[in-house]
Protein backbone atom coordinates (compact mmCIF):
# COMPACT_ATOMS: atom_id res chain seq x y z
CA UNK A 1 0.00 0.00 0.00
CA UNK A 2 1.37 3.42 -0.96
CA UNK A 3 1.85 5.81 1.92
CA UNK A 4 0.08 9.16 1.20
CA UNK A 5 3.31 11.08 1.75
CA UNK A 6 5.08 8.84 -0.77
CA UNK A 7 2.33 9.58 -3.27
CA UNK A 8 2.91 13.30 -2.76
CA UNK A 9 6.64 13.02 -3.49
CA UNK A 10 5.98 10.88 -6.56
CA UNK A 11 3.57 13.40 -8.07
CA UNK A 12 5.91 16.34 -7.61
CA UNK A 13 8.74 14.30 -9.07
CA UNK A 14 6.68 13.74 -12.25
CA UNK A 15 5.87 17.42 -12.56
CA UNK A 16 9.52 18.39 -12.12
CA UNK A 17 10.76 16.06 -14.86
CA UNK A 18 8.11 17.22 -17.30
CA UNK A 19 9.19 20.80 -16.74
CA UNK A 20 12.78 19.89 -17.53
CA UNK A 21 11.83 17.96 -20.65
CA UNK A 22 9.47 20.68 -21.89
CA UNK A 23 12.22 23.31 -21.63
CA UNK A 24 14.14 21.37 -24.28
CA UNK A 25 11.28 21.31 -26.75
CA UNK A 26 11.61 23.66 -29.71
CA UNK A 27 9.46 26.72 -30.34
CA UNK A 28 7.36 24.89 -32.92
CA UNK A 29 6.34 22.42 -30.26
CA UNK A 30 5.49 25.10 -27.70
CA UNK A 31 1.75 24.57 -27.93
CA UNK A 32 2.15 20.84 -27.45
CA UNK A 33 4.51 21.41 -24.54
CA UNK A 34 1.97 23.62 -22.80
CA UNK A 35 -0.72 20.99 -23.33
CA UNK A 36 1.51 18.25 -21.95
CA UNK A 37 2.45 20.32 -18.91
CA UNK A 38 -1.21 21.13 -18.23
CA UNK A 39 -2.06 17.44 -18.52
CA UNK A 40 0.61 16.39 -16.03
CA UNK A 41 -0.18 19.29 -13.74
CA UNK A 42 -3.74 17.93 -13.65
CA UNK A 43 -2.26 14.51 -12.98
CA UNK A 44 -0.45 15.93 -9.96
CA UNK A 45 -3.74 17.18 -8.53
CA UNK A 46 -5.34 13.82 -9.12
CA UNK A 47 -2.42 12.03 -7.50
CA UNK A 48 -2.68 14.17 -4.41
CA UNK A 49 -6.35 13.27 -4.09
CA UNK A 50 -5.98 9.53 -4.65
CA UNK A 51 -5.32 8.62 -0.96
CA UNK A 52 -8.58 10.30 0.09
CA UNK A 53 -10.63 8.72 -2.68
CA UNK A 54 -9.25 5.29 -1.90
CA UNK A 55 -9.50 5.47 1.89
CA UNK A 56 -12.10 2.71 1.99
CA UNK A 57 -9.86 0.47 -0.11
CA UNK A 58 -6.94 1.21 2.23
CA UNK A 59 -9.06 0.34 5.26
CA UNK A 60 -10.10 -2.96 3.67
CA UNK A 61 -6.48 -3.75 2.79
CA UNK A 62 -5.28 -3.04 6.33
CA UNK A 63 -8.09 -5.09 7.85
CA UNK A 64 -7.46 -8.04 5.56
CA UNK A 65 -3.81 -7.98 6.58
CA UNK A 66 -4.15 -7.70 10.36
CA UNK A 67 -7.24 -9.90 10.44
CA UNK A 68 -5.64 -12.80 8.60
CA UNK A 69 -5.28 -15.53 11.24
CA UNK A 70 -1.86 -16.43 9.91
CA UNK A 71 -0.59 -12.93 10.65
CA UNK A 72 -1.61 -12.98 14.30
CA UNK A 73 0.96 -14.04 16.91
CA UNK A 74 0.62 -17.26 18.85
CA UNK A 75 -1.05 -16.33 22.17
CA UNK A 76 1.55 -18.47 23.96
CA UNK A 77 4.33 -16.19 22.74
CA UNK A 78 2.72 -12.98 24.07
CA UNK A 79 4.31 -11.43 27.15
CA UNK A 80 2.17 -11.52 30.27
CA UNK A 81 4.45 -9.50 32.56
CA UNK A 82 4.06 -6.24 30.64
CA UNK A 83 1.51 -4.36 28.55
CA UNK A 84 1.46 -2.28 25.37
CA UNK A 85 0.20 1.31 25.52
CA UNK A 86 -1.78 2.66 22.55
CA UNK A 87 -2.19 6.46 22.66
CA UNK A 88 -4.56 8.03 20.17
CA UNK A 89 -3.30 11.37 18.79
CA UNK A 90 -4.94 13.78 16.38
CA UNK A 91 -4.34 17.47 17.06
CA UNK A 92 -0.99 19.14 16.51
CA UNK A 93 -1.77 21.62 19.30
CA UNK A 94 -1.66 18.70 21.75
CA UNK A 95 1.78 17.47 20.67
CA UNK A 96 3.65 18.90 23.71
CA UNK A 97 1.17 17.21 26.06
CA UNK A 98 1.38 14.03 23.98
CA UNK A 99 5.16 13.98 24.39
CA UNK A 100 4.84 14.26 28.14
CA UNK A 101 2.18 11.54 28.43
CA UNK A 102 4.02 9.08 26.16
CA UNK A 103 7.30 9.64 28.02
CA UNK A 104 5.58 9.11 31.36
CA UNK A 105 4.12 5.76 30.29
CA UNK A 106 7.50 4.67 28.93
CA UNK A 107 9.00 5.04 32.42
CA UNK A 108 6.80 2.33 33.93
CA UNK A 109 8.41 -1.10 34.39
CA UNK A 110 5.13 -2.78 33.37
CA UNK A 111 5.10 -1.07 29.94
CA UNK A 112 6.70 -2.97 27.07
CA UNK A 113 6.22 -0.32 24.37
CA UNK A 114 4.23 2.81 23.60
CA UNK A 115 2.56 3.21 20.19
CA UNK A 116 1.28 6.68 19.31
CA UNK A 117 -1.50 6.19 16.76
CA UNK A 118 -1.60 9.43 14.78
CA UNK A 119 -5.12 9.74 13.34
CA UNK A 120 -4.84 13.00 11.40
CA UNK A 121 -3.99 12.18 7.76
CA UNK A 122 -3.71 15.90 6.95
CA UNK A 123 -0.63 16.41 9.12
CA UNK A 124 2.34 17.32 6.94
CA UNK A 125 5.09 14.73 6.36
CA UNK A 126 7.63 17.13 7.88
CA UNK A 127 5.61 17.47 11.10
CA UNK A 128 5.22 13.69 11.27
CA UNK A 129 8.94 13.24 10.77
CA UNK A 130 9.76 15.64 13.62
CA UNK A 131 7.12 14.04 15.83
CA UNK A 132 8.41 10.53 15.18
CA UNK A 133 11.99 11.55 15.99
CA UNK A 134 11.09 13.48 19.12
CA UNK A 135 8.96 10.62 20.44
CA UNK A 136 11.64 8.04 19.74
CA UNK A 137 14.21 9.92 21.85
CA UNK A 138 11.85 10.98 24.65
CA UNK A 139 11.48 7.64 26.43
CA UNK A 140 12.15 7.84 30.17
CA UNK A 141 12.57 4.08 30.57
CA UNK A 142 13.18 0.89 28.64
CA UNK A 143 9.93 1.05 26.67
CA UNK A 144 10.35 2.34 23.13
CA UNK A 145 7.96 5.02 21.84
CA UNK A 146 6.91 4.72 18.19
CA UNK A 147 4.72 6.85 15.95
CA UNK A 148 2.18 4.97 13.80
CA UNK A 149 0.57 7.33 11.22
CA UNK A 150 -2.95 6.33 10.16
CA UNK A 151 -4.27 6.60 6.61
CA UNK A 152 -7.59 7.99 7.91
CA UNK A 153 -9.10 9.60 10.98
CA UNK A 154 -11.24 6.54 11.73
CA UNK A 155 -11.55 5.93 15.47
CA UNK A 156 -11.86 2.23 14.70
CA UNK A 157 -8.14 2.24 13.91
CA UNK A 158 -7.25 2.50 17.59
CA UNK A 159 -8.54 -1.07 18.04
CA UNK A 160 -6.62 -2.73 15.20
CA UNK A 161 -4.83 -5.92 16.39
CA UNK A 162 -1.46 -4.62 15.25
CA UNK A 163 1.26 -7.15 14.65
CA UNK A 164 3.69 -5.07 16.73
CA UNK A 165 1.65 -5.69 19.90
CA UNK A 166 3.56 -8.46 21.64
CA UNK A 167 1.81 -8.46 25.01
CA UNK A 168 -1.35 -10.10 26.31
CA UNK A 169 -2.55 -6.83 27.85
CA UNK A 170 -3.19 -3.56 26.03
CA UNK A 171 -3.84 -0.13 27.49
CA UNK A 172 -5.82 2.16 25.19
CA UNK A 173 -5.73 5.82 26.21
CA UNK A 174 -6.09 9.39 24.99
CA UNK A 175 -3.54 12.13 24.37
CA UNK A 176 -5.07 14.51 26.92
CA UNK A 177 -5.20 12.33 30.05
CA UNK A 178 -2.27 12.03 32.47
CA UNK A 179 -2.34 9.08 34.88
CA UNK A 180 0.23 8.45 37.59
CA UNK A 181 2.34 5.32 37.17
CA UNK A 182 1.28 3.78 40.50
CA UNK A 183 -2.28 3.71 39.17
CA UNK A 184 -1.12 2.16 35.88
CA UNK A 185 0.72 -0.59 37.73
CA UNK A 186 -2.18 -1.18 40.13
CA UNK A 187 -4.66 -1.40 37.23
CA UNK A 188 -2.38 -3.92 35.52
CA UNK A 189 -2.32 -6.09 38.65
CA UNK A 190 -6.10 -5.97 38.80
CA UNK A 191 -6.32 -6.86 35.10
CA UNK A 192 -4.09 -9.91 35.60
CA UNK A 193 -6.61 -11.15 38.15
CA UNK A 194 -9.51 -10.38 35.79
CA UNK A 195 -8.10 -10.77 32.26
CA UNK A 196 -11.48 -11.19 30.55
CA UNK A 197 -12.86 -7.86 31.75
CA UNK A 198 -12.31 -4.26 30.80
CA UNK A 199 -10.43 -2.26 33.44
CA UNK A 200 -10.67 1.51 33.58
CA UNK A 201 -10.64 4.73 35.58
CA UNK A 202 -13.32 6.75 33.81
CA UNK A 203 -16.77 5.12 33.72
CA UNK A 204 -20.27 5.91 32.48
CA UNK A 205 -23.63 4.16 32.31
CA UNK A 206 -26.42 3.32 29.92
CA UNK A 207 -30.04 3.82 30.89
CA UNK A 208 -33.47 3.79 29.30
CA UNK A 209 -35.70 6.80 28.66
CA UNK A 210 -39.15 5.26 29.13
CA UNK A 211 -40.89 8.32 27.70
CA UNK A 212 -39.02 8.25 24.40
CA UNK A 213 -38.36 4.51 24.55
CA UNK A 214 -34.70 4.93 23.70
CA UNK A 215 -31.36 4.33 25.38
CA UNK A 216 -29.45 7.21 26.93
CA UNK A 217 -25.81 7.75 27.94
CA UNK A 218 -25.46 9.01 31.49
CA UNK A 219 -23.65 8.88 34.84
CA UNK A 220 -25.02 6.97 37.81
CA UNK A 221 -23.66 7.64 41.31
CA UNK A 222 -23.54 3.97 42.31
CA UNK A 223 -23.17 1.84 39.19
CA UNK A 224 -21.53 1.84 35.78
CA UNK A 225 -21.52 -0.24 32.59
CA UNK A 226 -19.08 1.53 30.26
CA UNK A 227 -15.34 2.16 30.54
CA UNK A 228 -14.01 5.07 28.47
CA UNK A 229 -10.94 4.97 26.24
CA UNK A 230 -9.42 7.77 28.27
CA UNK A 231 -7.90 4.77 30.09
CA UNK A 232 -9.10 1.29 29.02
CA UNK A 233 -7.14 -1.89 29.74
CA UNK A 234 -8.02 -5.17 28.03
CA UNK A 235 -6.63 -8.35 26.60
CA UNK A 236 -5.24 -8.25 23.08
CA UNK A 237 -7.82 -10.73 21.76
CA UNK A 238 -10.56 -8.13 22.09
CA UNK A 239 -8.83 -5.97 19.47
CA UNK A 240 -9.19 -8.88 17.05
CA UNK A 241 -12.84 -9.45 17.98
CA UNK A 242 -13.65 -5.77 17.49
CA UNK A 243 -11.83 -5.32 14.18
CA UNK A 244 -12.10 -8.75 12.61
CA UNK A 245 -15.00 -10.63 14.18
CA UNK A 246 -18.76 -10.32 14.14
CA UNK A 247 -19.22 -10.48 10.38
CA UNK A 248 -21.64 -8.06 8.71
CA UNK A 249 -23.13 -6.90 12.01
CA UNK A 250 -19.79 -5.62 13.33
CA UNK A 251 -19.01 -4.06 9.94
CA UNK A 252 -22.29 -2.14 10.17
CA UNK A 253 -21.51 -0.93 13.69
CA UNK A 254 -17.93 0.04 12.84
CA UNK A 255 -19.39 2.04 9.96
CA UNK A 256 -21.62 3.85 12.47
CA UNK A 257 -18.52 4.76 14.48
CA UNK A 258 -16.97 6.27 11.34
CA UNK A 259 -20.12 8.20 10.50
CA UNK A 260 -20.52 9.55 14.04
CA UNK A 261 -16.76 10.04 14.65
CA UNK A 262 -17.58 8.80 18.13
CA UNK A 263 -18.63 5.78 20.22
CA UNK A 264 -15.78 3.36 19.49
CA UNK A 265 -15.41 2.91 23.24
CA UNK A 266 -19.10 2.10 23.66
CA UNK A 267 -18.89 -0.49 20.88
CA UNK A 268 -15.87 -2.13 22.53
CA UNK A 269 -17.87 -2.35 25.76
CA UNK A 270 -20.65 -4.06 23.79
CA UNK A 271 -18.17 -6.54 22.32
CA UNK A 272 -16.64 -7.46 25.68
CA UNK A 273 -19.97 -7.62 27.54
CA UNK A 274 -21.35 -9.90 24.84
CA UNK A 275 -18.31 -12.15 25.28
CA UNK A 276 -18.25 -12.25 29.08
CA UNK A 277 -21.80 -11.39 30.22
CA UNK A 278 -20.21 -9.22 32.91
CA UNK A 279 -19.59 -5.53 33.44
CA UNK A 280 -16.25 -3.70 33.48
CA UNK A 281 -14.15 -2.97 36.57
CA UNK A 282 -13.29 0.51 37.80
CA UNK A 283 -10.02 1.20 39.58
CA UNK A 284 -9.37 4.19 41.80
CA UNK A 285 -6.65 6.55 40.58
CA UNK A 286 -4.23 8.34 42.84
CA UNK A 287 -3.89 11.09 40.25
CA UNK A 288 -5.58 11.32 36.86
CA UNK A 289 -5.52 14.71 35.11
CA UNK A 290 -8.04 15.03 32.27
CA UNK A 291 -7.04 18.06 30.22
CA UNK A 292 -9.85 17.49 27.73
CA UNK A 293 -12.69 17.53 30.25
CA UNK A 294 -15.05 20.46 29.46
CA UNK A 295 -15.44 21.06 33.21
CA UNK A 296 -11.87 22.41 33.30
CA UNK A 297 -11.86 26.10 34.19
CA UNK A 298 -10.10 28.18 31.57
CA UNK A 299 -7.62 29.64 34.05
CA UNK A 300 -4.71 28.95 31.71
CA UNK A 301 -6.17 31.05 28.91
CA UNK A 302 -6.06 29.95 25.30
CA UNK A 303 -3.55 27.18 26.00
CA UNK A 304 -6.01 25.07 27.96
CA UNK A 305 -8.81 25.83 25.51
CA UNK A 306 -6.70 24.58 22.60
CA UNK A 307 -5.98 21.32 24.41
CA UNK A 308 -9.57 20.85 25.51
CA UNK A 309 -11.53 21.68 22.35
CA UNK A 310 -9.61 19.91 19.59
CA UNK A 311 -10.52 16.27 20.26
CA UNK A 312 -11.85 14.46 17.22
CA UNK A 313 -15.00 13.12 18.91
CA UNK A 314 -15.62 16.14 21.16
CA UNK A 315 -15.82 18.85 18.53
CA UNK A 316 -19.53 18.47 17.89
CA UNK A 317 -22.42 19.58 20.09
CA UNK A 318 -24.86 17.37 21.99
CA UNK A 319 -22.17 14.89 22.94
CA UNK A 320 -24.31 12.83 25.33
CA UNK A 321 -27.27 12.78 22.96
CA UNK A 322 -25.12 11.45 20.14
CA UNK A 323 -23.65 8.75 22.35
CA UNK A 324 -27.13 7.75 23.49
CA UNK A 325 -28.02 7.35 19.84
CA UNK A 326 -25.01 5.07 19.43
CA UNK A 327 -26.22 2.84 22.29
CA UNK A 328 -29.68 2.70 20.69
CA UNK A 329 -28.29 1.79 17.27
CA UNK A 330 -25.84 -0.81 18.61
CA UNK A 331 -28.69 -2.40 20.57
CA UNK A 332 -30.80 -2.49 17.41
CA UNK A 333 -28.07 -4.22 15.42
CA UNK A 334 -27.12 -6.63 18.22
CA UNK A 335 -30.77 -7.45 18.80
CA UNK A 336 -30.23 -7.41 22.57
CA UNK A 337 -28.58 -5.31 25.28
CA UNK A 338 -25.31 -6.99 26.39
CA UNK A 339 -24.10 -4.17 28.69
CA UNK A 340 -23.99 -5.20 32.34
CA UNK A 341 -23.68 -3.03 35.45
CA UNK A 342 -20.85 -3.14 37.96
CA UNK A 343 -21.04 -1.55 41.40
CA UNK A 344 -17.62 -1.45 43.04
CA UNK A 345 -14.32 0.42 42.75
CA UNK A 346 -10.99 -1.33 43.25
CA UNK A 347 -8.58 0.62 45.45
CA UNK A 348 -4.86 0.13 45.90
CA UNK A 349 -4.89 0.39 49.69
CA UNK A 350 -7.33 0.26 52.57
CA UNK A 351 -6.68 2.85 55.27
CA UNK A 352 -8.35 3.87 58.48
CA UNK A 353 -11.88 5.15 57.89
CA UNK A 354 -12.52 6.52 61.38
CA UNK A 355 -11.99 10.17 62.31
CA UNK A 356 -9.99 11.25 65.33
CA UNK A 357 -9.47 14.65 66.90
CA UNK A 358 -5.89 15.85 66.64
CA UNK A 359 -5.41 19.30 68.02
CA UNK A 360 -8.33 21.34 66.77
CA UNK A 361 -8.93 19.20 63.65
CA UNK A 362 -10.76 16.00 62.81
CA UNK A 363 -8.53 13.81 60.62
CA UNK A 364 -8.33 10.18 59.62
CA UNK A 365 -7.07 8.30 62.67
CA UNK A 366 -4.04 6.83 60.88
CA UNK A 367 -2.82 10.25 59.70
ABEGO torsion letter per residue (X at the ends): XBBAAAAAAAAAAAAAAAAAAAAABBAAAAAAAAAAAAAAAAAAAAAAAAAAAAAAAAAAAAAAAAABAAABBBAAABBAABBBBBBBBABAAAAAAAAAAAAAAAABAABABBBBBBABAABBAAAAAAAAAAAAAABABABBBBBBBBABABAAAAABBBAABABABBBBBBAABBBBAAAAAAAAAAAAABAABBBBABBBBBBBBAAAGBBBBBBBAABBABBBAABBBBBAAAAAAAAABGEAAAAAAAAAAAAAGBGAAAAAAAAAAAAAGBBBBBBBBABBBBAABAABBAAAEAAAAAAAAABAAAABBGAAAAAAAAAAAAAAAAGBBABBBBABBBBABBBBABBBBBEABBBBAAX
